[in-house]
Amino acid sequence: MKMNRREFMGTAAMVGGSVFLGSSILGCATRQPAQKTPTPKPAGPIKIGFLGPLSGPFTPWGDGHLKGAKMAVEEINASGGVDGRTLELVVRDSKNNASESATTFEELVFQEGVIALIGPVSSDIGLATSRKAEDLKVPLLLHMAGSDKILTKESRYTFRTALVAGPLLMQALAEYIKEKGFTRIGAIIADYAWGHSIEGGIKKYIETLSGVEVRTEVAPVKESDFTPYLRKIQDINPELVIATGHPPGTAKIARQGIELGFNAKYIGPNIPKKAWEKILGQDVTKGMLDFTPVNYNSKEFKSFAQRFYEKYKEEVDFAGTTGYVNINHIVWAINQANSADPKEIANAIRGGTYNNPLFAFPLSYMTWGDQKEAREVIITFKPGGPPYGPESISHAEVEFISPPIKPVEPAQ
């Protein structure tokens, strides 16, 4: 029978109490003065779990995220570690399987002894692992997983980082639509938690814009032929196609829309640039947009991007940046709490403000784990590689930064 973390600690306390009581009874005839001994610091590395997609449709996100996380661990260890202890990243593949990921979460906590986890991309994985994080009281930093069903009023150990909840992403997009004066919007979403989260945001924030017509179609997650869905929105001649709600199909939606003669911009859901370029080639520079938390304009990002390129011989995007920030965020929390205890780490994250110049906003939180001060950066792609080295079809440039996004308290 598996025990959760609370049961495990409770059993340990009972056993410890019994031993102490027995010792007192045995020693009552010849009581000796108590000896004070210093409490030793824990030995061995501080372990952080990575539970992300290293196979399946979300692999491009997981691959970049893992590389950024590994780079952060190596740099921190090279600088002396954390309070004299090294960091160790324990890596597991989520395999796009929610129930298996929940089991793996338990294994990472009980068998590997991780003090926090990072990595979920799919909302289905985020839902399953967030429930384990709350049950076992171990911090979970979501890489993506933007379903608005993940966090509840009682959430205390699950935190968003690179991506706000889907509806709030549409709150930011509505501001962009107003600034550009768009009036005809098409959308294709995937039939799963994230897609329906985006659909809810479209209805709340975009369909309610004055003078804006919206047409939305729902496709299976594994769909590859989006032509029938695009034809159903073609008659409104959309100026913007929201592909944000279908992460695996975003670039294919854009490719097939171009082939059908759409004269539109397309916006994705924080997909890696190489995934855009693999499908679109040079056409990635013809009106493709994406969300990102990354402050591409900061000198710190340019320095980080150069180091990333020197290490991996590839261009960093938001996924690699987020992995790097996630690890540094956890280390910051350990230092703030002066403890590697999971509960203290969660308290430090929830109660503090972590500023990292690689992100366009500070990471601070509502009690339930949504961000207080998040903004969304919308990027476009321009011809030619970035200035720090790698040859590439395109490079990202900031097109729009949203006002601060207003968090919404969960209904339950």
The 8 nearest C-alpha neighbors of each residue, nearest first, counted from 0:
[[1, 2, 3, 6, 7, 105, 4, 102],
 [2, 0, 3, 105, 7, 6, 4, 109],
 [3, 1, 6, 7, 4, 0, 5, 109],
 [2, 4, 6, 5, 135, 7, 1, 134],
 [3, 5, 135, 7, 6, 8, 2, 136],
 [4, 6, 8, 7, 3, 9, 135, 134],
 [7, 5, 9, 3, 8, 4, 2, 10],
 [6, 8, 4, 10, 5, 9, 2, 3],
 [7, 9, 11, 5, 10, 6, 4, 12],
 [10, 8, 6, 12, 11, 7, 5, 13],
 [11, 9, 13, 7, 12, 8, 6, 14],
 [10, 12, 8, 14, 9, 13, 15, 7],
 [11, 13, 15, 9, 10, 14, 16, 8],
 [14, 12, 16, 10, 15, 11, 17, 9],
 [13, 15, 17, 11, 16, 12, 10, 18],
 [16, 14, 12, 18, 13, 17, 11, 19],
 [15, 17, 13, 19, 14, 18, 12, 20],
 [18, 16, 20, 14, 19, 15, 21, 13],
 [17, 19, 21, 15, 20, 16, 22, 14],
 [18, 20, 16, 22, 17, 21, 15, 23],
 [19, 21, 17, 23, 22, 18, 16, 24],
 [22, 20, 18, 24, 23, 19, 17, 25],
 [21, 23, 25, 19, 20, 24, 26, 18],
 [24, 22, 20, 26, 21, 25, 27, 19],
 [23, 25, 21, 27, 26, 22, 20, 28],
 [26, 24, 22, 23, 27, 21, 28, 20],
 [25, 27, 23, 24, 28, 29, 30, 22],
 [26, 28, 24, 30, 29, 25, 23, 22],
 [29, 27, 26, 30, 25, 24, 31, 23],
 [28, 30, 27, 26, 31, 25, 32, 23],
 [31, 29, 27, 26, 28, 32, 23, 33],
 [30, 32, 33, 29, 26, 34, 27, 28],
 [33, 31, 34, 30, 35, 29, 26, 27],
 [34, 32, 31, 35, 30, 36, 23, 26],
 [33, 35, 36, 32, 31, 37, 30, 38],
 [36, 34, 33, 37, 38, 32, 39, 31],
 [35, 37, 34, 38, 39, 33, 40, 32],
 [36, 38, 39, 35, 40, 34, 41, 33],
 [39, 37, 36, 40, 41, 35, 42, 34],
 [40, 38, 37, 41, 42, 36, 43, 35],
 [39, 41, 42, 38, 37, 43, 82, 84],
 [42, 40, 39, 43, 44, 84, 38, 45],
 [43, 41, 40, 44, 84, 39, 45, 83],
 [44, 42, 84, 45, 41, 85, 46, 86],
 [43, 45, 85, 86, 84, 46, 87, 42],
 [44, 46, 86, 87, 85, 84, 47, 43],
 [45, 47, 113, 87, 88, 86, 44, 114],
 [48, 46, 113, 88, 115, 116, 114, 89],
 [47, 49, 116, 89, 113, 88, 90, 115],
 [48, 50, 90, 117, 118, 116, 89, 91],
 [51, 49, 118, 91, 93, 92, 117, 119],
 [50, 52, 118, 93, 119, 61, 92, 49],
 [51, 53, 61, 93, 58, 92, 54, 94],
 [52, 54, 58, 92, 61, 62, 51, 94],
 [55, 53, 58, 52, 94, 56, 92, 57],
 [54, 56, 57, 58, 94, 95, 52, 53],
 [57, 55, 58, 247, 54, 95, 59, 52],
 [56, 58, 55, 59, 60, 52, 61, 247],
 [57, 59, 53, 61, 54, 52, 60, 56],
 [60, 58, 62, 61, 57, 63, 271, 274],
 [61, 59, 58, 62, 63, 57, 318, 64],
 [60, 62, 52, 58, 64, 51, 53, 59],
 [61, 63, 59, 65, 64, 60, 58, 53],
 [64, 62, 319, 318, 66, 65, 61, 60],
 [63, 65, 322, 319, 318, 61, 67, 66],
 [64, 66, 68, 62, 63, 67, 61, 69],
 [67, 65, 63, 69, 68, 64, 319, 70],
 [66, 68, 319, 323, 322, 70, 64, 65],
 [67, 69, 322, 323, 65, 71, 70, 66],
 [70, 68, 72, 66, 71, 67, 65, 73],
 [69, 71, 67, 73, 68, 72, 66, 74],
 [70, 72, 323, 68, 74, 69, 73, 75],
 [73, 71, 69, 75, 70, 74, 76, 86],
 [74, 72, 70, 76, 71, 75, 77, 69],
 [73, 75, 77, 71, 76, 72, 70, 78],
 [76, 74, 78, 72, 80, 77, 73, 71],
 [77, 75, 80, 79, 73, 78, 74, 85],
 [76, 78, 74, 75, 79, 73, 80, 72],
 [79, 77, 75, 76, 80, 74, 73, 81],
 [80, 78, 76, 77, 83, 75, 81, 85],
 [79, 81, 76, 85, 75, 84, 83, 78],
 [80, 82, 84, 83, 85, 79, 330, 86],
 [83, 81, 84, 80, 79, 334, 85, 337],
 [82, 84, 81, 80, 79, 85, 44, 76],
 [85, 83, 81, 80, 44, 82, 45, 86],
 [86, 84, 80, 44, 76, 45, 81, 87],
 [85, 87, 45, 44, 46, 72, 80, 76],
 [86, 88, 46, 45, 44, 47, 89, 85],
 [89, 87, 47, 48, 46, 90, 49, 86],
 [88, 90, 48, 49, 47, 87, 46, 91],
 [91, 89, 49, 48, 88, 50, 92, 51],
 [90, 92, 50, 49, 93, 51, 89, 103],
 [91, 93, 53, 94, 51, 52, 50, 90],
 [92, 94, 51, 52, 100, 95, 50, 96],
 [95, 93, 96, 92, 54, 52, 55, 53],
 [96, 94, 93, 55, 52, 97, 124, 121],
 [97, 95, 94, 99, 98, 100, 93, 124],
 [96, 98, 124, 100, 99, 127, 123, 101],
 [99, 97, 101, 100, 96, 102, 127, 124],
 [98, 100, 102, 101, 96, 97, 103, 93],
 [101, 99, 103, 97, 93, 102, 98, 104],
 [100, 102, 104, 98, 128, 99, 103, 127],
 [103, 101, 99, 105, 104, 100, 106, 98],
 [102, 104, 100, 106, 105, 101, 99, 107],
 [103, 105, 101, 107, 102, 106, 100, 108],
 [106, 104, 108, 102, 103, 107, 109, 101],
 [107, 105, 103, 110, 109, 108, 104, 102],
 [106, 108, 111, 104, 105, 110, 109, 113],
 [107, 109, 112, 105, 113, 106, 111, 110],
 [110, 108, 106, 112, 107, 111, 105, 4],
 [109, 111, 106, 112, 107, 108, 105, 113],
 [112, 110, 107, 113, 108, 109, 106, 46],
 [111, 113, 108, 109, 110, 107, 114, 46],
 [114, 112, 46, 47, 108, 115, 48, 111],
 [113, 115, 341, 47, 46, 137, 112, 340],
 [116, 114, 138, 47, 113, 137, 139, 48],
 [117, 115, 48, 139, 49, 47, 140, 138],
 [118, 116, 140, 49, 139, 141, 50, 48],
 [117, 119, 51, 50, 142, 49, 141, 120],
 [120, 118, 51, 141, 125, 142, 121, 124],
 [121, 119, 143, 144, 142, 122, 118, 51],
 [122, 120, 144, 124, 123, 119, 125, 143],
 [121, 123, 144, 125, 124, 146, 193, 145],
 [122, 124, 126, 125, 121, 97, 127, 192],
 [125, 123, 97, 127, 121, 122, 126, 128],
 [124, 126, 122, 128, 144, 123, 119, 127],
 [127, 125, 149, 123, 129, 124, 128, 122],
 [128, 126, 124, 125, 130, 129, 101, 97],
 [127, 129, 131, 101, 125, 130, 126, 124],
 [130, 128, 132, 131, 126, 127, 125, 157],
 [129, 131, 133, 128, 132, 127, 134, 126],
 [130, 132, 134, 128, 129, 133, 135, 101],
 [133, 131, 129, 137, 135, 130, 136, 134],
 [132, 134, 136, 130, 131, 156, 135, 129],
 [133, 135, 131, 132, 136, 130, 3, 4],
 [134, 136, 4, 132, 137, 133, 131, 3],
 [137, 135, 133, 132, 134, 156, 342, 138],
 [136, 138, 132, 341, 135, 115, 156, 114],
 [139, 137, 156, 115, 345, 157, 132, 116],
 [138, 140, 116, 157, 117, 115, 132, 156],
 [141, 139, 117, 158, 159, 157, 116, 142],
 [140, 142, 159, 119, 143, 118, 117, 158],
 [141, 143, 118, 119, 120, 161, 160, 140],
 [142, 144, 120, 162, 141, 145, 161, 119],
 [145, 143, 122, 120, 121, 125, 146, 119],
 [144, 146, 164, 165, 143, 122, 163, 193],
 [147, 145, 193, 148, 196, 122, 164, 165],
 [146, 148, 164, 149, 196, 145, 165, 150],
 [149, 147, 146, 150, 151, 126, 409, 192],
 [150, 148, 126, 147, 146, 151, 125, 129],
 [149, 151, 148, 154, 367, 147, 409, 368],
 [152, 150, 154, 153, 409, 411, 367, 149],
 [151, 153, 409, 367, 411, 154, 150, 408],
 [152, 154, 151, 367, 155, 150, 411, 366],
 [155, 153, 367, 151, 152, 150, 156, 157],
 [154, 156, 367, 157, 153, 368, 366, 133],
 [155, 157, 138, 133, 345, 132, 154, 137],
 [158, 156, 139, 368, 138, 129, 155, 140],
 [159, 157, 368, 140, 141, 139, 369, 160],
 [158, 160, 141, 369, 140, 368, 162, 163],
 [159, 161, 162, 141, 142, 158, 140, 362],
 [162, 160, 292, 142, 143, 321, 159, 163],
 [161, 163, 143, 160, 145, 159, 164, 142],
 [162, 164, 145, 168, 167, 165, 159, 161],
 [165, 163, 145, 147, 167, 146, 166, 168],
 [164, 166, 197, 168, 196, 145, 167, 146],
 [200, 167, 165, 169, 168, 197, 164, 196],
 [168, 166, 170, 169, 164, 165, 163, 171],
 [169, 167, 165, 171, 170, 166, 163, 172],
 [168, 170, 172, 166, 200, 167, 171, 201],
 [171, 169, 167, 173, 168, 172, 204, 166],
 [170, 172, 168, 169, 174, 173, 401, 375],
 [173, 171, 169, 175, 174, 170, 176, 168],
 [174, 172, 176, 170, 175, 171, 205, 169],
 [173, 175, 177, 172, 171, 176, 178, 401],
 [174, 176, 172, 178, 173, 177, 179, 171],
 [177, 175, 173, 179, 181, 174, 178, 180],
 [176, 178, 180, 174, 175, 179, 173, 181],
 [177, 179, 175, 176, 180, 174, 181, 173],
 [180, 178, 176, 177, 181, 175, 174, 182],
 [179, 181, 177, 178, 176, 182, 175, 211],
 [180, 182, 176, 179, 183, 238, 177, 211],
 [181, 183, 211, 212, 210, 180, 184, 238],
 [184, 182, 237, 212, 238, 211, 181, 213],
 [183, 185, 213, 237, 239, 240, 212, 238],
 [186, 184, 240, 214, 237, 213, 215, 232],
 [187, 185, 241, 215, 240, 242, 214, 216],
 [188, 186, 216, 242, 217, 215, 241, 244],
 [187, 189, 244, 245, 217, 194, 218, 216],
 [190, 188, 194, 245, 220, 218, 219, 217],
 [189, 191, 219, 194, 220, 218, 217, 188],
 [192, 190, 194, 193, 189, 195, 220, 123],
 [191, 193, 195, 194, 146, 122, 196, 123],
 [194, 192, 146, 196, 195, 122, 191, 145],
 [195, 193, 244, 189, 188, 197, 196, 191],
 [194, 196, 198, 197, 192, 193, 199, 191],
 [195, 197, 193, 165, 199, 194, 198, 146],
 [198, 196, 165, 200, 194, 195, 199, 166],
 [197, 199, 195, 201, 196, 200, 194, 202],
 [200, 198, 196, 202, 197, 201, 166, 195],
 [166, 199, 201, 197, 203, 169, 202, 198],
 [202, 200, 205, 198, 199, 204, 203, 169],
 [201, 203, 206, 199, 200, 204, 205, 198],
 [204, 202, 200, 201, 205, 199, 207, 206],
 [203, 205, 170, 201, 200, 207, 202, 173],
 [206, 204, 201, 207, 208, 173, 202, 203],
 [205, 207, 202, 208, 213, 201, 204, 203],
 [206, 208, 205, 204, 209, 203, 202, 211],
 [209, 207, 205, 206, 211, 210, 204, 173],
 [208, 210, 211, 207, 206, 182, 212, 205],
 [209, 211, 182, 208, 212, 207, 183, 181],
 [210, 212, 182, 209, 208, 183, 213, 206],
 [213, 211, 183, 182, 184, 210, 214, 206],
 [212, 214, 184, 185, 206, 183, 211, 215],
 [213, 215, 185, 232, 186, 184, 212, 216],
 [216, 214, 186, 187, 185, 213, 217, 232],
 [215, 217, 187, 228, 186, 188, 218, 214],
 [216, 218, 188, 187, 189, 190, 215, 219],
 [219, 217, 189, 190, 188, 220, 222, 216],
 [220, 218, 222, 190, 189, 221, 217, 191],
 [219, 221, 189, 222, 190, 218, 191, 245],
 [222, 220, 219, 223, 247, 248, 56, 218],
 [223, 221, 219, 220, 224, 218, 225, 248],
 [222, 224, 225, 221, 248, 251, 252, 247],
 [225, 223, 226, 222, 227, 251, 255, 252],
 [224, 226, 228, 227, 252, 223, 229, 255],
 [225, 227, 229, 228, 224, 230, 255, 256],
 [228, 226, 230, 229, 225, 231, 224, 232],
 [229, 227, 231, 225, 230, 226, 216, 232],
 [228, 230, 226, 231, 232, 227, 233, 225],
 [231, 229, 233, 227, 228, 232, 226, 234],
 [230, 232, 228, 229, 233, 227, 234, 216],
 [231, 233, 229, 230, 234, 214, 185, 235],
 [234, 232, 230, 236, 235, 231, 229, 237],
 [233, 235, 236, 232, 231, 230, 237, 229],
 [234, 236, 233, 237, 232, 183, 214, 185],
 [237, 235, 233, 234, 238, 183, 261, 232],
 [238, 236, 183, 184, 239, 235, 185, 263],
 [237, 239, 263, 183, 184, 264, 181, 236],
 [238, 240, 264, 184, 263, 237, 265, 185],
 [241, 239, 185, 265, 186, 184, 242, 264],
 [240, 242, 186, 266, 243, 265, 185, 239],
 [243, 241, 267, 249, 244, 187, 245, 266],
 [244, 242, 267, 268, 241, 245, 266, 246],
 [243, 245, 188, 194, 242, 197, 189, 246],
 [244, 246, 189, 188, 248, 243, 242, 249],
 [245, 247, 249, 248, 268, 244, 243, 270],
 [248, 246, 245, 249, 56, 57, 220, 221],
 [247, 249, 251, 245, 246, 250, 252, 223],
 [248, 250, 242, 252, 246, 251, 245, 267],
 [249, 251, 253, 275, 252, 248, 278, 254],
 [252, 250, 254, 248, 253, 249, 255, 278],
 [251, 253, 249, 255, 250, 254, 256, 225],
 [252, 254, 256, 250, 251, 255, 257, 265],
 [255, 253, 251, 257, 256, 252, 279, 250],
 [254, 256, 258, 252, 257, 253, 251, 259],
 [257, 255, 253, 259, 258, 261, 254, 252],
 [256, 258, 260, 254, 261, 255, 259, 253],
 [257, 259, 255, 256, 260, 254, 261, 253],
 [260, 258, 256, 257, 261, 255, 226, 230],
 [259, 261, 257, 258, 262, 256, 255, 263],
 [262, 260, 257, 256, 263, 259, 236, 233],
 [263, 261, 260, 238, 264, 257, 237, 236],
 [264, 262, 238, 239, 261, 237, 265, 240],
 [263, 265, 286, 239, 287, 240, 238, 266],
 [266, 264, 240, 287, 239, 288, 241, 253],
 [265, 267, 288, 289, 241, 242, 243, 287],
 [266, 268, 243, 289, 242, 249, 269, 270],
 [267, 269, 243, 270, 246, 290, 289, 244],
 [270, 268, 290, 291, 289, 267, 271, 317],
 [269, 271, 268, 272, 267, 274, 246, 60],
 [272, 270, 274, 273, 316, 59, 269, 60],
 [273, 271, 275, 274, 276, 270, 316, 395],
 [272, 274, 276, 275, 271, 277, 59, 270],
 [275, 273, 277, 272, 271, 276, 278, 270],
 [276, 274, 272, 273, 250, 277, 278, 279],
 [277, 275, 280, 273, 279, 278, 274, 283],
 [278, 276, 274, 275, 273, 279, 280, 250],
 [277, 279, 276, 275, 250, 280, 251, 274],
 [280, 278, 276, 282, 283, 277, 275, 254],
 [279, 281, 276, 282, 283, 277, 278, 392],
 [282, 280, 283, 284, 279, 392, 276, 382],
 [283, 281, 279, 284, 285, 280, 276, 286],
 [282, 284, 281, 279, 285, 287, 280, 276],
 [283, 285, 380, 282, 381, 286, 281, 382],
 [286, 284, 282, 283, 287, 264, 281, 380],
 [285, 287, 264, 284, 288, 265, 379, 283],
 [286, 288, 265, 283, 264, 379, 285, 266],
 [289, 287, 266, 379, 378, 265, 286, 267],
 [290, 288, 267, 266, 378, 377, 269, 268],
 [289, 291, 377, 269, 376, 268, 378, 375],
 [290, 292, 376, 293, 269, 317, 375, 377],
 [291, 293, 358, 161, 359, 376, 375, 294],
 [294, 292, 358, 291, 359, 295, 357, 317],
 [293, 295, 359, 358, 296, 357, 297, 292],
 [294, 296, 293, 297, 300, 397, 396, 301],
 [295, 297, 294, 298, 300, 301, 397, 396],
 [298, 296, 299, 300, 295, 294, 301, 356],
 [297, 299, 301, 300, 302, 296, 295, 356],
 [300, 298, 302, 297, 301, 303, 356, 357],
 [301, 299, 303, 357, 297, 302, 298, 304],
 [300, 302, 304, 298, 299, 303, 305, 297],
 [303, 301, 299, 305, 300, 304, 298, 306],
 [302, 304, 300, 306, 305, 301, 307, 299],
 [305, 303, 307, 301, 302, 306, 315, 300],
 [304, 306, 308, 302, 303, 307, 387, 301],
 [307, 305, 309, 303, 308, 304, 310, 302],
 [306, 308, 304, 310, 305, 309, 311, 303],
 [309, 307, 312, 313, 305, 311, 310, 306],
 [308, 310, 306, 307, 312, 311, 305, 313],
 [309, 311, 307, 308, 312, 306, 313, 70],
 [310, 312, 308, 313, 309, 307, 314, 66],
 [313, 311, 308, 309, 310, 314, 389, 307],
 [314, 312, 308, 311, 389, 315, 307, 309],
 [313, 315, 308, 389, 316, 312, 304, 307],
 [316, 314, 319, 304, 307, 313, 320, 317],
 [315, 317, 318, 319, 271, 320, 314, 272],
 [316, 318, 320, 319, 321, 293, 291, 315],
 [319, 317, 64, 63, 321, 320, 316, 60],
 [320, 318, 67, 63, 64, 322, 321, 317],
 [319, 321, 317, 323, 318, 322, 67, 324],
 [320, 322, 324, 318, 323, 319, 317, 325],
 [323, 321, 68, 64, 67, 325, 319, 324],
 [322, 324, 67, 68, 71, 320, 321, 325],
 [323, 325, 321, 327, 322, 326, 328, 320],
 [326, 324, 328, 322, 327, 323, 321, 329],
 [327, 325, 329, 328, 324, 323, 68, 71],
 [326, 328, 330, 324, 329, 325, 331, 323],
 [327, 329, 325, 331, 326, 330, 324, 332],
 [328, 330, 332, 326, 331, 327, 333, 325],
 [331, 329, 333, 327, 332, 328, 334, 326],
 [330, 332, 328, 334, 329, 333, 327, 335],
 [333, 331, 335, 329, 347, 330, 334, 344],
 [334, 332, 330, 336, 338, 339, 331, 335],
 [333, 335, 337, 331, 332, 336, 330, 338],
 [336, 334, 332, 333, 337, 331, 347, 338],
 [337, 335, 338, 333, 334, 343, 347, 332],
 [338, 336, 334, 335, 333, 339, 332, 343],
 [337, 339, 336, 333, 340, 343, 334, 344],
 [340, 338, 333, 341, 344, 114, 337, 343],
 [339, 341, 343, 338, 342, 344, 114, 333],
 [342, 340, 344, 114, 137, 343, 345, 339],
 [343, 341, 345, 344, 340, 346, 136, 137],
 [342, 344, 346, 340, 345, 341, 336, 347],
 [345, 343, 341, 347, 332, 342, 346, 333],
 [346, 344, 348, 342, 343, 347, 138, 156],
 [345, 347, 343, 349, 344, 348, 350, 342],
 [348, 346, 344, 350, 332, 345, 349, 351],
 [349, 347, 345, 346, 351, 350, 332, 344],
 [350, 348, 346, 364, 347, 351, 345, 366],
 [349, 351, 347, 348, 346, 352, 364, 363],
 [352, 350, 348, 347, 349, 363, 353, 364],
 [351, 353, 363, 362, 354, 361, 350, 348],
 [352, 354, 362, 361, 355, 363, 351, 328],
 [355, 353, 361, 362, 352, 356, 360, 358],
 [354, 356, 357, 358, 353, 361, 324, 360],
 [357, 355, 358, 299, 354, 297, 359, 294],
 [356, 358, 300, 355, 294, 293, 299, 359],
 [359, 357, 293, 294, 356, 360, 292, 355],
 [358, 360, 294, 293, 292, 357, 356, 374],
 [359, 361, 358, 373, 374, 362, 372, 354],
 [362, 360, 354, 353, 363, 352, 372, 355],
 [363, 361, 353, 352, 354, 360, 370, 364],
 [364, 362, 352, 371, 370, 361, 351, 353],
 [365, 363, 370, 371, 349, 368, 369, 366],
 [364, 366, 369, 367, 368, 371, 370, 349],
 [365, 367, 368, 364, 349, 155, 369, 154],
 [368, 366, 154, 365, 155, 152, 369, 153],
 [369, 367, 158, 365, 364, 366, 157, 159],
 [370, 368, 365, 364, 159, 367, 158, 371],
 [369, 371, 364, 363, 373, 372, 365, 368],
 [370, 372, 364, 363, 365, 373, 406, 369],
 [371, 373, 370, 403, 361, 363, 360, 374],
 [374, 372, 404, 370, 403, 360, 371, 375],
 [375, 373, 403, 401, 404, 402, 360, 376],
 [374, 376, 401, 400, 292, 291, 171, 290],
 [375, 377, 400, 291, 290, 399, 292, 378],
 [378, 376, 290, 399, 289, 398, 397, 400],
 [379, 377, 397, 398, 289, 396, 288, 395],
 [378, 380, 288, 396, 395, 287, 398, 397],
 [381, 379, 395, 284, 394, 393, 396, 283],
 [380, 382, 393, 284, 394, 395, 383, 379],
 [383, 381, 393, 392, 284, 394, 380, 384],
 [384, 382, 393, 392, 391, 394, 381, 385],
 [383, 385, 391, 393, 394, 390, 392, 389],
 [384, 386, 394, 387, 388, 383, 389, 393],
 [387, 385, 388, 384, 389, 301, 394, 383],
 [388, 386, 305, 385, 389, 304, 301, 308],
 [387, 389, 386, 390, 385, 305, 308, 384],
 [390, 388, 391, 314, 313, 384, 387, 385],
 [391, 389, 384, 388, 392, 383, 385, 314],
 [390, 392, 384, 393, 383, 389, 394, 385],
 [391, 393, 383, 384, 382, 281, 280, 390],
 [394, 392, 382, 383, 384, 381, 391, 380],
 [393, 395, 385, 384, 380, 381, 383, 382],
 [396, 394, 380, 379, 378, 381, 397, 393],
 [395, 397, 378, 379, 380, 398, 394, 381],
 [396, 398, 378, 399, 377, 379, 395, 376],
 [397, 399, 378, 377, 379, 396, 400, 376],
 [398, 400, 377, 376, 397, 401, 378, 175],
 [401, 399, 376, 375, 377, 402, 374, 398],
 [400, 402, 375, 374, 171, 403, 399, 376],
 [401, 403, 374, 404, 400, 171, 375, 174],
 [404, 402, 374, 373, 372, 401, 405, 375],
 [403, 405, 373, 374, 402, 406, 171, 372],
 [404, 406, 403, 407, 371, 167, 372, 373],
 [407, 405, 404, 371, 408, 369, 370, 167],
 [406, 408, 409, 405, 167, 369, 410, 164],
 [407, 409, 410, 406, 152, 367, 151, 369],
 [410, 408, 151, 411, 152, 407, 150, 147],
 [409, 411, 408, 152, 151, 407, 148, 150],
 [410, 409, 151, 152, 153, 408, 150, 148]]
